[in-house]
Amino acid sequence: MRTVALPDGETVPALGQGTWYMGERGGNAAREADALRLGVDLGMTLIDTAEMYANGGAEEVVARAVTGIRDKVFIVSKVLPQNASRSGVASACERSLKRLKTDMIDLYLLHWRGGYDLAETVGAFEVLKAAGKIRHWGVSNFDTDDMEELPDGCAANQVLYHPDSRGIEFDLLPWCARNGIPIMAYSPLGHHVSKLLSSSALQAVARRHGTTSAAVAIAWSLRSGNVISIPKAADQAHVRENARAGSIELSADDLAAIDAMHRPPKRKQPLDLL
Ligand SMILES: NC(=O)c1ccc[n+]([C@@H]2O[C@H](COP(=O)([O-])OP(=O)(O)OC[C@H]3O[C@@H](n4cnc5c(N)ncnc54)[C@H](OP(=O)(O)O)[C@@H]3O)[C@@H](O)[C@H]2O)c1
C-alpha cells in the first residue's frame, strides 16, 4: 500500500475507506462492518467517519469493524461546525469516542467552516491533543483562503476530488503540497457513481489495465502523492476492486486521455462541495 506523509512525518495509507450512509439502518450494520473489516485486511487501514453520518450510526459501525484490531486502524472523524466552540468540540469528541468505543481518534476534522472563530476551534483541538483524546487535527471543505487563515498545526484538508471536480488542482492542491498538508479526496467515485464510471475515457484506460473505471478513478485521485483517497463501499466486491486501485500506475498517455474528457482547471474555481 502506498503511503502519504502527514506534516509531522507519520505516514498513513494513501487509500482508505469512507462511511457516509453506513449505520443508517441497523439491519445493514453487520454487512457494512464486514466490508470495512475486509478493506482493513486488504490494507485500507484508514477509515473516515463523522458525527454527522447517520447521527453517529456510522461511528458505531466503525467501532464494530475495528473490534480487536483498533491498533491497526487510523480513525478519522469530524465535528460539525455548530459544535465547533471550545466546549462544543470537547463534548462532541467525548460522544464520538463513546460511539467509536475507543479512547483516541487519530485525526479529528472540522467538517466545514461555520460561525465559530477558527482560533477557538483550533484551541479546542489542541486541548484534546494535549489530553491524548485526538492525535492530529485538520479541516474539511476549506478553500485556499480558509487554509491561509488557519493557525499552524493542520494535518489534512478533506475536500471533494474526482475527475469531474478537479478545480482544487489550480491552487488548493499545490498550496497544500507546498505546506506539507495532505489532501483527503472525498467522493473519489463521484458519489453518484453512474455518471463518472460511465466515462468513456475512464473505461478506455480501465481496458488497458484490465481493470474497472472505478479503480482507474481511485488511482487517478492518488497520482500526485499528496492525496489520501477514501472511497466508500459496503459491497465486498467493490472493496476488493478499490483495494487493487492502490497498485495501478497510470501512464502519461492514460492521464492525457482522462484530461481530454475531464478538463483540468485553467483558472481559480470556487471550491466544489457535495
Ligand atoms: N468531508 C465531507 O464533507 C465529505 C463529503 C462526502 C464524503 N465524505 C467522505 O468520503 C467518503 C467517500 O465519498 P462518498 O461516499 O460520497 O462517495 P464515493 O466513495 O465516491 O462513492 C460511494 C458509492 O460508490 C459505490 N462504489 C464503491 N466502490 C465501487 C466500485 N468499485 N464500483 C462501483 N461502485 C462503487 C458505493 O456502493 P456500495 O456502498 O454499494 O459498495 C457507493 O454507492 C464518504 O463515505 C465519507 O466518508 C466526506
The ligand as an SDF file (V2000), in Angstrom:
LIG
                    3D

 48 52  0  0  0  0  0  0  0  0999 V2000
  -15.9370   15.8750    4.3390 N   0  0  0  0  0  0  0  0  0  0  0  0
  -17.0460   15.8730    3.6390 C   0  0  0  0  0  0  0  0  0  0  0  0
  -17.7760   16.8690    3.5560 O   0  0  0  0  0  0  0  0  0  0  0  0
  -17.4090   14.6070    2.8970 C   0  0  0  0  0  0  0  0  0  0  0  0
  -18.4110   14.6400    1.9140 C   0  0  0  0  0  0  0  0  0  0  0  0
  -18.6910   13.4680    1.2310 C   0  0  0  0  0  0  0  0  0  0  0  0
  -17.9970   12.2970    1.5370 C   0  0  0  0  0  0  0  0  0  0  0  0
  -17.0690   12.2760    2.5320 N   0  0  0  0  0  0  0  0  0  0  0  0
  -16.3350   11.0310    2.8930 C   0  0  0  0  0  0  0  0  0  0  0  0
  -15.8130   10.4520    1.6990 O   0  0  0  0  0  0  0  0  0  0  0  0
  -16.3160    9.1280    1.5570 C   0  0  0  0  0  0  0  0  0  0  0  0
  -16.4700    8.7590    0.1010 C   0  0  0  0  0  0  0  0  0  0  0  0
  -17.3830    9.6130   -0.5610 O   0  0  0  0  0  0  0  0  0  0  0  0
  -18.8930    9.1880   -0.9530 P   0  0  0  0  0  0  0  0  0  0  0  0
  -19.3420    8.1090   -0.0600 O   0  0  0  0  0  0  0  0  0  0  0  0
  -19.6580   10.4490   -1.0230 O   0  0  0  0  0  0  0  0  0  0  0  0
  -18.7650    8.6880   -2.4470 O   0  0  0  0  0  0  0  0  0  0  0  0
  -17.8710    7.6630   -3.2740 P   0  0  0  0  0  0  0  0  0  0  0  0
  -16.9220    6.9460   -2.4130 O   0  0  0  0  0  0  0  0  0  0  0  0
  -17.3850    8.4360   -4.4380 O   0  0  0  0  0  0  0  0  0  0  0  0
  -18.9950    6.6640   -3.8090 O   0  0  0  0  0  0  0  0  0  0  0  0
  -19.6840    5.7830   -2.9580 C   0  0  0  0  0  0  0  0  0  0  0  0
  -20.5800    4.9440   -3.8430 C   0  0  0  0  0  0  0  0  0  0  0  0
  -19.7670    4.2060   -4.7670 O   0  0  0  0  0  0  0  0  0  0  0  0
  -20.1200    2.8500   -4.7580 C   0  0  0  0  0  0  0  0  0  0  0  0
  -18.8860    2.0940   -5.0570 N   0  0  0  0  0  0  0  0  0  0  0  0
  -17.8180    1.9180   -4.2500 C   0  0  0  0  0  0  0  0  0  0  0  0
  -16.8610    1.2200   -4.8720 N   0  0  0  0  0  0  0  0  0  0  0  0
  -17.3380    0.9490   -6.1110 C   0  0  0  0  0  0  0  0  0  0  0  0
  -16.8310    0.2350   -7.2220 C   0  0  0  0  0  0  0  0  0  0  0  0
  -15.6150   -0.3260   -7.1700 N   0  0  0  0  0  0  0  0  0  0  0  0
  -17.5930    0.1480   -8.3360 N   0  0  0  0  0  0  0  0  0  0  0  0
  -18.8170    0.7250   -8.4010 C   0  0  0  0  0  0  0  0  0  0  0  0
  -19.3660    1.4120   -7.3680 N   0  0  0  0  0  0  0  0  0  0  0  0
  -18.6310    1.5250   -6.2340 C   0  0  0  0  0  0  0  0  0  0  0  0
  -20.6650    2.5770   -3.3820 C   0  0  0  0  0  0  0  0  0  0  0  0
  -21.5450    1.4730   -3.4010 O   0  0  0  0  0  0  0  0  0  0  0  0
  -21.6020    0.3630   -2.2260 P   0  0  0  0  0  0  0  0  0  0  0  0
  -21.5940    1.0800   -0.9130 O   0  0  0  0  0  0  0  0  0  0  0  0
  -22.8490   -0.3710   -2.5270 O   0  0  0  0  0  0  0  0  0  0  0  0
  -20.3770   -0.5250   -2.3620 O   0  0  0  0  0  0  0  0  0  0  0  0
  -21.3940    3.9040   -3.0860 C   0  0  0  0  0  0  0  0  0  0  0  0
  -22.6710    3.8860   -3.6730 O   0  0  0  0  0  0  0  0  0  0  0  0
  -17.6470    9.1820    2.3370 C   0  0  0  0  0  0  0  0  0  0  0  0
  -18.1850    7.8910    2.5690 O   0  0  0  0  0  0  0  0  0  0  0  0
  -17.2240    9.9720    3.5390 C   0  0  0  0  0  0  0  0  0  0  0  0
  -16.5070    9.1570    4.4440 O   0  0  0  0  0  0  0  0  0  0  0  0
  -16.7520   13.4280    3.1850 C   0  0  0  0  0  0  0  0  0  0  0  0
  1  2  1  0
  2  3  2  0
  2  4  1  0
  4  5  1  0
  4 48  2  0
  5  6  2  0
  6  7  1  0
  7  8  2  0
  8  9  1  0
  8 48  1  0
  9 10  1  0
  9 46  1  0
 10 11  1  0
 11 12  1  0
 11 44  1  0
 12 13  1  0
 13 14  1  0
 14 15  2  0
 14 16  1  0
 14 17  1  0
 17 18  1  0
 18 19  2  0
 18 20  1  0
 18 21  1  0
 21 22  1  0
 22 23  1  0
 23 24  1  0
 23 42  1  0
 24 25  1  0
 25 26  1  0
 25 36  1  0
 26 27  1  0
 26 35  1  0
 27 28  2  0
 28 29  1  0
 29 30  1  0
 29 35  2  0
 30 31  1  0
 30 32  2  0
 32 33  1  0
 33 34  2  0
 34 35  1  0
 36 37  1  0
 36 42  1  0
 37 38  1  0
 38 39  2  0
 38 40  1  0
 38 41  1  0
 42 43  1  0
 44 45  1  0
 44 46  1  0
 46 47  1  0
M  CHG  2   8   1  16  -1
M  END
$$$$
